[in-house]
Amino acid sequence: MSEISKRTHAVKNRGVVKIAAGYLAGLLFGLGLAISGMTDPARVIGFLDVAGAWDPTLMFVLGGAVVTAFVGYRVVFARGEPLFSGSFQLPTKQTLDGKLLGGAALFGIGWGLSGYCPGPAIASVGGLSIPLLALLIAMVAGWFIAKRIS
């Protein structure tokens, strides 16, 4: 096998491993959502109902995610470069603008009204219901509208 052929093969293998790692991360995320009960919109709505029957479980799931991300980022950045890429791809924008704030507000309103954010909505597809289907259609429509606007 020639040197160029070996390099090409190594690059292809790296791409397959990168895709597999992405799927594994998504699987772990979905399992975490399901095990914690966060695919149930009633949990999210219960968390937002601070004046009624408040359900604090979302706070603990979010806290666990923040701690995991805090430790994970430090471990990953200590390596100097990612496993499956030549460099980290980090956002460079440092300012708050109308698009960011408006998008965040719309996201929060949609999450509060439906009880789903995109991750749990996709993880809940196995138990598809009419409200979930409506949310998924609206979410995809929102992506296309946002793409056309910008």
MODELLER restraints for C-alpha pairs under 7 A, 6 or more apart:
rsr = mdl.restraints
at = mdl.atoms
rsr.add(forms.Gaussian(group=physical.xy_distance, feature=features.Distance(at['CA:14:A'], at['CA:84:A']), mean=6.40, stdev=0.5))
rsr.add(forms.Gaussian(group=physical.xy_distance, feature=features.Distance(at['CA:18:A'], at['CA:84:A']), mean=5.71, stdev=0.5))
rsr.add(forms.Gaussian(group=physical.xy_distance, feature=features.Distance(at['CA:30:A'], at['CA:123:A']), mean=5.50, stdev=0.5))
rsr.add(forms.Gaussian(group=physical.xy_distance, feature=features.Distance(at['CA:33:A'], at['CA:39:A']), mean=5.93, stdev=0.5))
rsr.add(forms.Gaussian(group=physical.xy_distance, feature=features.Distance(at['CA:33:A'], at['CA:120:A']), mean=6.46, stdev=0.5))
rsr.add(forms.Gaussian(group=physical.xy_distance, feature=features.Distance(at['CA:38:A'], at['CA:120:A']), mean=6.56, stdev=0.5))
rsr.add(forms.Gaussian(group=physical.xy_distance, feature=features.Distance(at['CA:39:A'], at['CA:120:A']), mean=4.74, stdev=0.5))
rsr.add(forms.Gaussian(group=physical.xy_distance, feature=features.Distance(at['CA:39:A'], at['CA:121:A']), mean=6.79, stdev=0.5))
rsr.add(forms.Gaussian(group=physical.xy_distance, feature=features.Distance(at['CA:39:A'], at['CA:123:A']), mean=6.78, stdev=0.5))
rsr.add(forms.Gaussian(group=physical.xy_distance, feature=features.Distance(at['CA:39:A'], at['CA:124:A']), mean=5.81, stdev=0.5))
rsr.add(forms.Gaussian(group=physical.xy_distance, feature=features.Distance(at['CA:41:A'], at['CA:114:A']), mean=6.96, stdev=0.5))
rsr.add(forms.Gaussian(group=physical.xy_distance, feature=features.Distance(at['CA:41:A'], at['CA:115:A']), mean=4.15, stdev=0.5))
rsr.add(forms.Gaussian(group=physical.xy_distance, feature=features.Distance(at['CA:41:A'], at['CA:116:A']), mean=5.56, stdev=0.5))
rsr.add(forms.Gaussian(group=physical.xy_distance, feature=features.Distance(at['CA:42:A'], at['CA:115:A']), mean=6.56, stdev=0.5))
rsr.add(forms.Gaussian(group=physical.xy_distance, feature=features.Distance(at['CA:43:A'], at['CA:55:A']), mean=6.68, stdev=0.5))
rsr.add(forms.Gaussian(group=physical.xy_distance, feature=features.Distance(at['CA:44:A'], at['CA:58:A']), mean=6.71, stdev=0.5))
rsr.add(forms.Gaussian(group=physical.xy_distance, feature=features.Distance(at['CA:44:A'], at['CA:115:A']), mean=5.19, stdev=0.5))
rsr.add(forms.Gaussian(group=physical.xy_distance, feature=features.Distance(at['CA:45:A'], at['CA:112:A']), mean=6.68, stdev=0.5))
rsr.add(forms.Gaussian(group=physical.xy_distance, feature=features.Distance(at['CA:45:A'], at['CA:115:A']), mean=5.40, stdev=0.5))
rsr.add(forms.Gaussian(group=physical.xy_distance, feature=features.Distance(at['CA:46:A'], at['CA:53:A']), mean=6.44, stdev=0.5))
rsr.add(forms.Gaussian(group=physical.xy_distance, feature=features.Distance(at['CA:46:A'], at['CA:54:A']), mean=5.28, stdev=0.5))
rsr.add(forms.Gaussian(group=physical.xy_distance, feature=features.Distance(at['CA:46:A'], at['CA:55:A']), mean=4.94, stdev=0.5))
rsr.add(forms.Gaussian(group=physical.xy_distance, feature=features.Distance(at['CA:47:A'], at['CA:54:A']), mean=5.42, stdev=0.5))
rsr.add(forms.Gaussian(group=physical.xy_distance, feature=features.Distance(at['CA:47:A'], at['CA:55:A']), mean=4.68, stdev=0.5))
rsr.add(forms.Gaussian(group=physical.xy_distance, feature=features.Distance(at['CA:47:A'], at['CA:56:A']), mean=5.65, stdev=0.5))
rsr.add(forms.Gaussian(group=physical.xy_distance, feature=features.Distance(at['CA:47:A'], at['CA:58:A']), mean=6.43, stdev=0.5))
rsr.add(forms.Gaussian(group=physical.xy_distance, feature=features.Distance(at['CA:81:A'], at['CA:87:A']), mean=5.46, stdev=0.5))
rsr.add(forms.Gaussian(group=physical.xy_distance, feature=features.Distance(at['CA:81:A'], at['CA:88:A']), mean=6.37, stdev=0.5))
rsr.add(forms.Gaussian(group=physical.xy_distance, feature=features.Distance(at['CA:82:A'], at['CA:88:A']), mean=6.22, stdev=0.5))
rsr.add(forms.Gaussian(group=physical.xy_distance, feature=features.Distance(at['CA:111:A'], at['CA:117:A']), mean=5.23, stdev=0.5))
rsr.add(forms.Gaussian(group=physical.xy_distance, feature=features.Distance(at['CA:121:A'], at['CA:132:A']), mean=6.91, stdev=0.5))
